[in-house]
Amino acid sequence: SGVEILIVPRLFMTLLSLIFLDGCLWILVNSTTQPAKDTTTNNGQSSSNIRVGPPIEVIVLASSWPMLVMTTRPFTNTLEAMVISLLLLIVAMDHHQSSISNKNDKNKISNQCKTPLLIGMICSIGLFVRFTFAFF
């Protein structure tokens, strides 16, 4: 019926938005922040500042008007934003990984082959989704 034709694509795009936009930002925030140091309370017990739930950056992004309204609709802008966020995640994780591990040459060589191939695949998907992807 008409309701399923309207609702099913929006639910699908909402799921993709949660995975590719909010999920990528969550991974980026968690990989770039330093773990909290243990603090001692007044009575001598140790308490750690462990973050429970999503980071504030994800909450701000997910609760903004463009994300709530525009990314739940099947537009090419939405798909382009998802591909860009995935590309940003891969580049940031590669940079983070290369800055951490500089000692293992075999792992470094395999990552040097995998990352450009993955970036090229995502860029080709982005160009297929929308040609303006090349400008971003």
Protein Blocks (a to p, Z undefined) as FASTA:
>chain_A
ZZlmmmmmmmmmmmmmmmmmmmmmmmmmmmmpccddddddfkopacddddedjdfklmmm
mmpmklmmmmmpccfklmmmmmmmmmmmmmmmmmmmmmmmmmbmklmmmmmmmmmmmmmm
mmmmmmmmpmklmmZZ
